[in-house]
Amino acid sequence: MRIVDHREDDSPEINLIPLIDVVLCLLIFFVVTTTFDARSVLKIELPKAGGEPATSANQPLGILINADGRYFVGDREVLRTDVDALKQALAEVAGSDRDRVVLIRADARTPWQAVVTAYEALAQLGFRRVANATAPQVTAQGPSR
């Protein structure tokens, strides 16, 4: 006697949906972890530990940022801490001279946002020569180089 199987033939198939999910996850992972070529607007002069201080024909424009995040441009205090107030103070003190060196002196306890705001104001005004003031680290034998 012959038994007839009426079930459909099981044909193997490849399910593409999990494969697409894995490829999409990999694509997102690589896009997020890839480093992009970030071109900065400001060219920053990194502080050097030793050597003679650079002499310049004109005095650098000084921005002092205290530990509370308050700004002092030259000898004047900026009353507000937003970008527009800092830009206005910088424009009044520097005038039209955008090639002047700007020296940023920030307290070690200054909030990072205050320093970034200073960089943003300088970039929007077109200053390209920015230097950061640092103090040498004092050890038991004296200042290190």
C-alpha positions as a Python dict, from the first residue, in 0.01 Angstrom:
ca = {
    (1, 'M'): (0, 0, 0),
    (2, 'R'): (125, 337, -94),
    (3, 'I'): (89, 626, 152),
    (4, 'V'): (54, 959, -14),
    (5, 'D'): (189, 1263, 164),
    (6, 'H'): (-27, 1565, 91),
    (7, 'R'): (197, 1815, 267),
    (8, 'E'): (365, 2074, 57),
    (9, 'D'): (717, 2015, -37),
    (10, 'D'): (954, 2187, 204),
    (11, 'S'): (1174, 2392, -18),
    (12, 'P'): (1473, 2561, 140),
    (13, 'E'): (1471, 2940, 124),
    (14, 'I'): (1703, 3210, 237),
    (15, 'N'): (1541, 3471, 454),
    (16, 'L'): (1700, 3807, 372),
    (17, 'I'): (1541, 4018, 643),
    (18, 'P'): (1787, 3919, 923),
    (19, 'L'): (2075, 3970, 681),
    (20, 'I'): (1953, 4318, 595),
    (21, 'D'): (1916, 4399, 967),
    (22, 'V'): (2274, 4293, 1039),
    (23, 'V'): (2414, 4487, 744),
    (24, 'L'): (2219, 4798, 848),
    (25, 'C'): (2349, 4771, 1205),
    (26, 'L'): (2706, 4735, 1078),
    (27, 'L'): (2661, 5033, 849),
    (28, 'I'): (2533, 5250, 1134),
    (29, 'F'): (2820, 5133, 1357),
    (30, 'F'): (3084, 5223, 1100),
    (31, 'V'): (2926, 5560, 1022),
    (32, 'V'): (2915, 5655, 1390),
    (33, 'T'): (3267, 5537, 1473),
    (34, 'T'): (3439, 5680, 1167),
    (35, 'T'): (3645, 5988, 1227),
    (36, 'F'): (3575, 6262, 982),
    (37, 'D'): (3825, 6515, 857),
    (38, 'A'): (3723, 6812, 1069),
    (39, 'R'): (3865, 7136, 941),
    (40, 'S'): (3875, 7388, 1219),
    (41, 'V'): (3794, 7750, 1162),
    (42, 'L'): (4052, 7873, 1412),
    (43, 'K'): (4421, 7808, 1380),
    (44, 'I'): (4535, 7771, 1739),
    (45, 'E'): (4892, 7822, 1852),
    (46, 'L'): (4960, 7558, 2113),
    (47, 'P'): (5157, 7683, 2417),
    (48, 'K'): (5521, 7583, 2436),
    (49, 'A'): (5681, 7485, 2762),
    (50, 'G'): (6022, 7641, 2721),
    (51, 'G'): (6211, 7904, 2530),
    (52, 'E'): (6199, 8278, 2503),
    (53, 'P'): (5864, 8456, 2488),
    (54, 'A'): (5777, 8566, 2138),
    (55, 'T'): (5805, 8937, 2076),
    (56, 'S'): (5547, 9098, 1860),
    (57, 'A'): (5522, 9441, 1701),
    (58, 'N'): (5188, 9506, 1867),
    (59, 'Q'): (5055, 9392, 2201),
    (60, 'P'): (4831, 9086, 2197),
    (61, 'L'): (4465, 9133, 2275),
    (62, 'G'): (4401, 8965, 2609),
    (63, 'I'): (4085, 8776, 2704),
    (64, 'L'): (4077, 8675, 3069),
    (65, 'I'): (3819, 8420, 3182),
    (66, 'N'): (3789, 8381, 3558),
    (67, 'A'): (3673, 8074, 3750),
    (68, 'D'): (3310, 8192, 3740),
    (69, 'G'): (3310, 8218, 3359),
    (70, 'R'): (3318, 8601, 3351),
    (71, 'Y'): (3506, 8766, 3061),
    (72, 'F'): (3752, 9054, 3071),
    (73, 'V'): (3866, 9191, 2733),
    (74, 'G'): (4172, 9408, 2771),
    (75, 'D'): (4098, 9611, 3084),
    (76, 'R'): (3717, 9604, 3057),
    (77, 'E'): (3472, 9355, 3201),
    (78, 'V'): (3207, 9206, 2973),
    (79, 'L'): (2881, 9230, 3167),
    (80, 'R'): (2701, 8938, 3001),
    (81, 'T'): (2845, 8595, 2927),
    (82, 'D'): (2682, 8532, 2589),
    (83, 'V'): (2856, 8528, 2251),
    (84, 'D'): (2703, 8855, 2128),
    (85, 'A'): (2823, 9056, 2429),
    (86, 'L'): (3173, 8911, 2397),
    (87, 'K'): (3178, 8983, 2022),
    (88, 'Q'): (3074, 9343, 2084),
    (89, 'A'): (3346, 9394, 2346),
    (90, 'L'): (3610, 9235, 2121),
    (91, 'A'): (3505, 9451, 1825),
    (92, 'E'): (3523, 9768, 2036),
    (93, 'V'): (3867, 9690, 2178),
    (94, 'A'): (4030, 9543, 1865),
    (95, 'G'): (3867, 9767, 1607),
    (96, 'S'): (3920, 9640, 1255),
    (97, 'D'): (4254, 9466, 1326),
    (98, 'R'): (4179, 9095, 1280),
    (99, 'D'): (4545, 8995, 1237),
    (100, 'R'): (4619, 9082, 1598),
    (101, 'V'): (4723, 8796, 1826),
    (102, 'V'): (4457, 8708, 2084),
    (103, 'L'): (4582, 8562, 2411),
    (104, 'I'): (4325, 8364, 2610),
    (105, 'R'): (4398, 8334, 2981),
    (106, 'A'): (4152, 8102, 3152),
    (107, 'D'): (4152, 7994, 3512),
    (108, 'A'): (4209, 7621, 3563),
    (109, 'R'): (3863, 7596, 3721),
    (110, 'T'): (3687, 7782, 3439),
    (111, 'P'): (3389, 7596, 3292),
    (112, 'W'): (3480, 7461, 2948),
    (113, 'Q'): (3170, 7622, 2796),
    (114, 'A'): (3310, 7968, 2876),
    (115, 'V'): (3631, 7890, 2685),
    (116, 'V'): (3436, 7747, 2389),
    (117, 'T'): (3220, 8062, 2383),
    (118, 'A'): (3535, 8274, 2361),
    (119, 'Y'): (3662, 8063, 2070),
    (120, 'E'): (3325, 8093, 1896),
    (121, 'A'): (3318, 8472, 1931),
    (122, 'L'): (3673, 8498, 1794),
    (123, 'A'): (3589, 8275, 1499),
    (124, 'Q'): (3274, 8472, 1414),
    (125, 'L'): (3472, 8799, 1417),
    (126, 'G'): (3747, 8654, 1195),
    (127, 'F'): (4042, 8632, 1435),
    (128, 'R'): (4285, 8363, 1321),
    (129, 'R'): (4582, 8404, 1554),
    (130, 'V'): (4480, 8268, 1894),
    (131, 'A'): (4717, 8166, 2171),
    (132, 'N'): (4645, 8005, 2507),
    (133, 'A'): (4835, 8125, 2814),
    (134, 'T'): (4959, 7860, 3051),
    (135, 'A'): (5175, 7855, 3361),
    (136, 'P'): (5463, 7613, 3396),
    (137, 'Q'): (5401, 7322, 3629),
    (138, 'V'): (5590, 7375, 3954),
    (139, 'T'): (5770, 7074, 4097),
    (140, 'A'): (5987, 7038, 4408),
    (141, 'Q'): (6297, 7136, 4205),
    (142, 'G'): (6134, 7434, 4038),
    (143, 'P'): (5939, 7499, 3720),
    (144, 'S'): (5953, 7214, 3470),
    (145, 'R'): (6034, 7262, 3108),
}
